[in-house]
Amino acid sequence: MLAYPTRYVRWWLLAVRRGMWGSAANMVMHPLFLISIIAFAVFSIYQCVSPSVQPDDQNPSSRCDAGYRALVLLAITYAAFKLGFVALTSPPIGRFSDAAFVFIPGILLCAALAIVQQIRQSTQSTLKF
């Protein structure tokens, strides 16, 4: 590493990229896992944007914001540190890197929830006279 630092940094970046692509491919290529992610996302979005039965809850979607933000932060930092440290010493093959992306469906869920909230807010603002 000391003799060729740029080569080592390049090798590390390529290893991290390979780990990211490999883990993403594993999520897509396992149909049960992909169906589970989609079903959980649909259920969670429904829970977050549906009107609550409690009359004091004025904005039902706001109760999900803090939890999803924390999940996104957890997912990003966990994946970055797990892949980054594995790639320092060895190629990130499946058994080392697949667990790094266990929280990534949470990010997808958060993005879907944000889109649904934006659509819902824009629809409500256009319907008010």
Phi, psi and omega per residue, in radians:
M1 nan -0.719 -3.101
L2 -1.206 -0.547 -3.129
A3 -1.297 -0.645 -3.096
Y4 -2.342 1.292 -3.067
P5 -1.161 -0.591 -3.128
T6 -1.224 -0.615 3.085
R7 -1.143 -0.692 -3.134
Y8 -1.176 -0.735 3.114
V9 -1.110 -0.728 3.106
R10 -1.090 -0.775 3.117
W11 -1.069 -0.737 -3.139
W12 -1.115 -0.785 3.130
L13 -1.103 -0.726 3.103
L14 -1.145 -0.645 3.111
A15 -1.155 -0.722 3.102
V16 -1.118 -0.748 3.107
R17 -1.070 -0.736 3.123
R18 -1.115 -0.692 3.103
G19 -1.134 -0.671 3.121
M20 -1.167 -0.809 3.141
W21 -1.133 -0.720 -3.137
G22 -1.105 -0.732 3.141
S23 -1.219 -0.675 3.090
A24 -1.115 -0.711 3.109
A25 -1.120 -0.652 3.113
N26 -1.120 -0.665 3.117
M27 -1.139 -0.714 -3.082
V28 -1.329 -0.580 -3.058
M29 -1.425 -0.129 3.097
H30 -1.832 1.728 -3.000
P31 -1.043 -0.665 -3.141
L32 -1.133 -0.699 3.116
F33 -1.153 -0.766 -3.139
L34 -1.126 -0.743 3.101
I35 -1.124 -0.679 3.105
S36 -1.105 -0.734 3.118
I37 -1.070 -0.820 -3.102
I38 -1.135 -0.758 3.131
A39 -1.115 -0.740 3.112
F40 -1.142 -0.670 3.122
A41 -1.123 -0.779 3.134
V42 -1.101 -0.771 3.128
F43 -1.109 -0.767 -3.118
S44 -1.175 -0.689 3.101
I45 -1.125 -0.737 3.099
Y46 -1.058 -0.762 3.135
Q47 -1.104 -0.645 -3.057
C48 -1.404 -0.522 -3.087
V49 -1.817 -0.142 3.128
S50 -1.331 2.591 3.114
P51 -1.105 2.433 -3.132
S52 -1.430 2.712 3.115
V53 -1.394 -0.218 3.118
Q54 -1.465 2.220 -3.077
P55 -1.240 -0.345 -3.105
D56 -1.485 -0.048 -3.130
D57 -1.560 1.701 -3.074
Q58 -1.348 -0.599 -3.099
N59 -2.219 1.614 -3.048
P60 -1.126 -0.467 -3.107
S61 -1.338 -0.336 -3.110
S62 -1.245 -0.365 -3.134
R63 -1.222 -0.255 -3.123
C64 -1.714 -0.293 -3.027
D65 -1.031 -0.892 -3.064
A66 -1.126 -0.723 3.137
G67 -1.134 -0.721 -3.140
Y68 -1.262 -0.607 3.060
R69 -1.101 -0.730 3.103
A70 -1.131 -0.688 3.125
L71 -1.148 -0.687 3.105
V72 -1.126 -0.775 3.108
L73 -1.070 -0.761 3.112
L74 -1.088 -0.776 -3.106
A75 -1.106 -0.776 -3.100
I76 -1.183 -0.816 -3.109
T77 -1.199 -0.677 3.125
Y78 -1.097 -0.836 -3.135
A79 -1.120 -0.751 -3.110
A80 -1.115 -0.806 -3.124
F81 -1.236 -0.712 -3.115
K82 -1.152 -0.847 3.130
L83 -1.188 -0.722 -3.104
G84 -1.085 -0.753 -3.128
F85 -1.310 -0.587 3.081
V86 -1.155 -0.746 -3.086
A87 -1.186 -0.304 3.093
L88 -1.165 -0.518 -3.016
T89 -2.039 -0.402 -3.062
S90 -2.712 2.833 3.064
P91 -1.137 2.379 -3.088
P92 -1.385 1.287 3.075
I93 -1.292 2.997 -2.995
G94 -0.862 -0.820 -3.055
R95 -1.184 -0.343 3.099
F96 -1.625 -0.609 -2.957
S97 -1.869 -0.298 -3.077
D98 -1.094 -0.658 -3.140
A99 -1.193 -0.286 -3.131
A100 -1.148 -0.435 -3.048
F101 -1.855 0.437 -3.115
V102 -1.182 -0.453 -3.122
F103 -1.684 -0.034 -3.106
I104 -1.063 -0.625 3.046
P105 -0.988 -0.487 3.062
G106 -1.115 -0.647 3.087
I107 -1.165 -0.749 3.107
L108 -1.080 -0.694 3.104
L109 -1.127 -0.723 3.127
C110 -1.110 -0.732 3.115
A111 -1.127 -0.737 3.112
A112 -1.124 -0.695 3.115
L113 -1.119 -0.738 3.122
A114 -1.096 -0.691 3.118
I115 -1.130 -0.778 3.130
V116 -1.109 -0.704 3.116
Q117 -1.109 -0.727 3.120
Q118 -1.113 -0.752 3.114
I119 -1.105 -0.744 -3.121
R120 -1.135 -0.748 3.138
Q121 -1.184 -0.692 3.132
S122 -1.208 -0.585 3.093
T123 -1.206 -0.714 3.135
Q124 -1.192 -0.629 -3.129
S125 -1.273 -0.513 3.117
T126 -1.383 -0.409 -3.128
L127 -1.437 -0.311 -3.141
K128 -1.381 2.399 3.139
F129 -1.840 nan nan
